Amino acid sequence: MIIMLTIKFWQLVLSQMFLINNRSLLNNNCVSLDFILKVLLASSEWLNACVAIERMTSVIKGSGFNKKKSEQISKWIILSVFILTILTHIHDPLHRELIDDLDIDEHRVWCFVRYSSSVQTYNSVLTLCHFLIPFIIHFISALCIIKNVAHSRSNTQRERSFEQHLKRQLKQHKHLLISPCILILLSLPRLLISFTSGCMKSARQPWLPLIAYFISFVPSILIFAVFVLPSKYYKKQFDLAVEKTVRTFYRSV
């Protein structure tokens, strides 16, 4: 997704600098780039939600969790997620077109999406679903993990009440609740942009809406910072992996 975002950025910059003026190339990019970016964004959010569900299932089942079977199911789930997101966004490239923005002595070419009222309603509902449902899954999965661990500890460590264990687990696993909240806050610009319609004239300063557009991709770029760094366990495993990689590199050198 970062590769596609980079291509999108430079294609936009070069086209506005008139270094790219091939109409066919611009049209193909208009139809495909935004569609691919939307699919990748939605897929990443749903895949993160699937990871949260698997993590919750492993905690609930404990030793009964079948890791091998889970890996086999994961392959089909990944394929299903991509197919689903492609099908739900297939309307987007069908309604995209290039428009010429003429303003006195300036001429710019923009990629414009034009939805009918019914398609606009469908797109809005779809955007909300791809935005809210993964977040709800994340949050509920985190609560289930914390509650289940607290319940297990209360059965084995009876000197403390369930409420005490619950408070302790909330403090220990607070990153599971913080991460989805950070993601949804960082994703708000994308949601606001998707519900904002209108055209921008060439004479206006274009950088503010462009910056807001690219900020909307921050959550997917910062998955590592949001999920790994707040967790002591994941951070420790990452440090061990980096240390192992560095030692392997120096040995090969």
Residue, then its C-alpha position, 0 to 999 in steps of 0.5 A: m500500500i505504501i508503494m501504491l501511495t508513493i506512486k499516487f503522490w508522484q503521479l499527482v505531483l508530476s501531472q500538475m507540473f505537466l511532466i506527465n501529460n499522456r491522457s491514456l496514462l492519466n486516465n488509467n491511473c485515475v481509474s486504478l490507483d484510487f481503487i487499489l488504495k481503497v481496497l488495500l486500506a479496507s483490507s488492512e483494517w479487516l485483516n487487523a480485525c481478523v488478527a484480533i479475533e484469532r488472538m481472542t480465540s487463542v486466549i479463550k481456548g487456551s491449550g485447545f487452540n489448534k495453531k495449524k488449523s488456524e494457519q490453514i483457515s487464515k489463508w482462506i480468510i485473507l483471500s476472502v477479505f481481498i475478494l470482499t473488499i474488491l467487490t464492495h469497491i467495484h463501483d468506484p472505478l466505474h464512476r471515475e473520469l478525468i476533468d480539465d480545470l481551466d482557470i485563466d492561464e492555468h490548466r490542470v487535469w483532475c481525477f474526478v468521481r461522480y456518483s448518483s444519489s443511490v450510489q453515493t448512499y451506498n458508498s457512504v454506508l460502505t465507508l462507515c461499515h469498513f470504518l466502524i465494524p473493524f474498530i468494534i471487533h478490535f474493541i470487543s475482542a480486547l475486552c473479551i481477552i481481558k475479561n477471560v484472563a481475569h476470570s481464569r486468574s480469579n479461579t486459580q488465585r482466589e485470594r483476590s476477587f474477580e474485580q481486582h483481577l479485572k482491574r489488574q488485567l485492564k492495566q496490564h493489557k491497556h494497549l489492546l484498548i488504546s491501539p484501536c482507539i488511536l487507529i480510529l482517531l487517525s482515520l477520522p480525516r479519511l472518513l471526513i474527506s469521504f463525506t465531503s464533496g466539492c470541487m477545488k478551483s485552480a486559484r485556491q491553495p491545493w496543499l491543505p486538502l492534499i495534506a488531509y488526503f495523505i494524512s488519512f493513510v497514516p494509520s496503515i503506515l503506523i501499524f507497527a507504532v500503534f500495535v507493537l510499541p505500546s505492548k511490552y511483549y511485542k516490543k520485547q519480541f521485536d527487539l529479540a528479532v532485531e538482535k538476532t538479525v543483526r547477529t546473523f548479519y555480522r556472522s555472514v560478513 
